[in-house]
Protein backbone atom coordinates (compact mmCIF):
# COMPACT_ATOMS: atom_id res chain seq x y z
CA UNK A 1 0.00 0.00 0.00
CA UNK A 2 1.51 3.30 -1.05
CA UNK A 3 1.39 6.35 1.24
CA UNK A 4 -0.87 8.17 -1.20
CA UNK A 5 -3.34 5.30 -1.28
CA UNK A 6 -3.31 5.09 2.54
CA UNK A 7 -4.28 8.76 2.76
CA UNK A 8 -7.21 8.23 0.39
CA UNK A 9 -8.46 5.14 2.23
CA UNK A 10 -8.42 6.72 5.66
CA UNK A 11 -10.45 4.80 8.22
CA UNK A 12 -11.56 7.36 10.80
CA UNK A 13 -13.04 4.72 13.07
CA UNK A 14 -15.27 6.20 15.72
CA UNK A 15 -13.40 9.48 16.12
CA UNK A 16 -15.91 11.61 14.14
CA UNK A 17 -18.78 10.08 16.09
CA UNK A 18 -17.07 10.80 19.43
CA UNK A 19 -16.42 14.38 18.34
CA UNK A 20 -20.02 14.81 17.20
CA UNK A 21 -21.29 13.49 20.52
CA UNK A 22 -18.94 15.79 22.44
CA UNK A 23 -20.26 18.84 20.58
CA UNK A 24 -23.84 17.73 21.25
CA UNK A 25 -23.13 17.24 24.97
CA UNK A 26 -21.59 20.70 25.15
CA UNK A 27 -24.55 22.36 23.44
CA UNK A 28 -26.99 20.42 25.62
CA UNK A 29 -25.16 21.62 28.73
CA UNK A 30 -25.30 25.17 27.39
CA UNK A 31 -29.02 24.82 26.78
CA UNK A 32 -29.58 23.69 30.36
CA UNK A 33 -27.55 26.64 31.65
CA UNK A 34 -29.49 29.07 29.44
CA UNK A 35 -32.85 27.68 30.56
CA UNK A 36 -31.85 27.82 34.23
CA UNK A 37 -30.59 31.37 33.73
CA UNK A 38 -33.91 32.46 32.24
CA UNK A 39 -35.81 30.69 35.02
CA UNK A 40 -33.62 32.32 37.66
CA UNK A 41 -33.95 35.75 36.05
CA UNK A 42 -37.75 35.54 35.96
CA UNK A 43 -38.17 33.98 39.41
CA UNK A 44 -39.54 36.49 41.90
CA UNK A 45 -40.14 39.22 39.32
CA UNK A 46 -38.08 40.24 36.35
CA UNK A 47 -35.29 42.70 37.13
CA UNK A 48 -33.36 44.47 34.40
CA UNK A 49 -29.98 42.98 35.34
CA UNK A 50 -31.38 39.45 35.47
CA UNK A 51 -33.11 39.79 32.12
CA UNK A 52 -29.92 41.14 30.50
CA UNK A 53 -27.86 38.28 31.96
CA UNK A 54 -30.44 35.73 30.79
CA UNK A 55 -30.45 37.28 27.30
CA UNK A 56 -26.65 37.15 27.27
CA UNK A 57 -26.76 33.47 28.25
CA UNK A 58 -29.23 32.77 25.45
CA UNK A 59 -27.08 34.64 22.92
CA UNK A 60 -23.94 32.79 24.03
CA UNK A 61 -25.77 29.49 23.75
CA UNK A 62 -26.94 30.33 20.23
CA UNK A 63 -23.36 31.23 19.27
CA UNK A 64 -22.09 27.94 20.67
CA UNK A 65 -24.88 26.08 18.89
CA UNK A 66 -23.90 27.71 15.59
CA UNK A 67 -20.23 26.78 16.04
CA UNK A 68 -21.18 23.22 16.94
CA UNK A 69 -23.42 22.94 13.87
CA UNK A 70 -20.59 24.09 11.60
CA UNK A 71 -18.14 21.69 13.21
CA UNK A 72 -20.48 18.72 13.07
CA UNK A 73 -21.10 19.47 9.39
CA UNK A 74 -17.34 19.49 8.75
CA UNK A 75 -17.04 15.97 10.18
CA UNK A 76 -19.02 14.40 7.35
CA UNK A 77 -16.23 14.59 4.78
CA UNK A 78 -13.64 11.87 4.20
CA UNK A 79 -10.96 14.01 5.82
CA UNK A 80 -12.42 16.61 8.20
CA UNK A 81 -10.66 19.94 8.33
CA UNK A 82 -8.86 20.85 11.51
CA UNK A 83 -10.51 23.24 13.91
CA UNK A 84 -9.13 26.71 13.34
CA UNK A 85 -7.59 28.32 16.44
CA UNK A 86 -9.97 31.27 16.14
CA UNK A 87 -13.01 28.97 16.13
CA UNK A 88 -11.63 26.95 19.03
CA UNK A 89 -11.01 30.13 21.03
CA UNK A 90 -14.52 31.38 20.25
CA UNK A 91 -16.07 28.08 21.34
CA UNK A 92 -14.04 28.07 24.56
CA UNK A 93 -14.94 31.69 25.25
CA UNK A 94 -18.66 31.01 24.69
CA UNK A 95 -18.53 27.98 26.99
CA UNK A 96 -16.72 29.77 29.80
CA UNK A 97 -18.84 32.93 29.49
CA UNK A 98 -22.01 30.84 29.51
CA UNK A 99 -20.89 29.06 32.68
CA UNK A 100 -20.00 32.36 34.35
CA UNK A 101 -23.35 33.94 33.41
CA UNK A 102 -25.23 30.90 34.64
CA UNK A 103 -23.29 30.84 37.91
CA UNK A 104 -23.83 34.56 38.44
CA UNK A 105 -27.59 34.16 38.05
CA UNK A 106 -27.83 31.12 40.29
CA UNK A 107 -25.77 32.61 43.12
C-alpha positions in Angstrom: 0.0 0.0 0.0 1.5 3.3 -1.1 1.4 6.3 1.2 -0.9 8.2 -1.2 -3.3 5.3 -1.3 -3.3 5.1 2.5 -4.3 8.8 2.8 -7.2 8.2 0.4 -8.5 5.1 2.2 -8.4 6.7 5.7 -10.4 4.8 8.2 -11.6 7.4 10.8 -13.0 4.7 13.1 -15.3 6.2 15.7 -13.4 9.5 16.1 -15.9 11.6 14.1 -18.8 10.1 16.1 -17.1 10.8 19.4 -16.4 14.4 18.3 -20.0 14.8 17.2 -21.3 13.5 20.5 -18.9 15.8 22.4 -20.3 18.8 20.6 -23.8 17.7 21.3 -23.1 17.2 25.0 -21.6 20.7 25.1 -24.5 22.4 23.4 -27.0 20.4 25.6 -25.2 21.6 28.7 -25.3 25.2 27.4 -29.0 24.8 26.8 -29.6 23.7 30.4 -27.6 26.6 31.6 -29.5 29.1 29.4 -32.9 27.7 30.6 -31.8 27.8 34.2 -30.6 31.4 33.7 -33.9 32.5 32.2 -35.8 30.7 35.0 -33.6 32.3 37.7 -33.9 35.7 36.1 -37.8 35.5 36.0 -38.2 34.0 39.4 -39.5 36.5 41.9 -40.1 39.2 39.3 -38.1 40.2 36.4 -35.3 42.7 37.1 -33.4 44.5 34.4 -30.0 43.0 35.3 -31.4 39.5 35.5 -33.1 39.8 32.1 -29.9 41.1 30.5 -27.9 38.3 32.0 -30.4 35.7 30.8 -30.5 37.3 27.3 -26.6 37.1 27.3 -26.8 33.5 28.3 -29.2 32.8 25.5 -27.1 34.6 22.9 -23.9 32.8 24.0 -25.8 29.5 23.7 -26.9 30.3 20.2 -23.4 31.2 19.3 -22.1 27.9 20.7 -24.9 26.1 18.9 -23.9 27.7 15.6 -20.2 26.8 16.0 -21.2 23.2 16.9 -23.4 22.9 13.9 -20.6 24.1 11.6 -18.1 21.7 13.2 -20.5 18.7 13.1 -21.1 19.5 9.4 -17.3 19.5 8.7 -17.0 16.0 10.2 -19.0 14.4 7.4 -16.2 14.6 4.8 -13.6 11.9 4.2 -11.0 14.0 5.8 -12.4 16.6 8.2 -10.7 19.9 8.3 -8.9 20.9 11.5 -10.5 23.2 13.9 -9.1 26.7 13.3 -7.6 28.3 16.4 -10.0 31.3 16.1 -13.0 29.0 16.1 -11.6 27.0 19.0 -11.0 30.1 21.0 -14.5 31.4 20.3 -16.1 28.1 21.3 -14.0 28.1 24.6 -14.9 31.7 25.3 -18.7 31.0 24.7 -18.5 28.0 27.0 -16.7 29.8 29.8 -18.8 32.9 29.5 -22.0 30.8 29.5 -20.9 29.1 32.7 -20.0 32.4 34.3 -23.4 33.9 33.4 -25.2 30.9 34.6 -23.3 30.8 37.9 -23.8 34.6 38.4 -27.6 34.2 38.1 -27.8 31.1 40.3 -25.8 32.6 43.1 
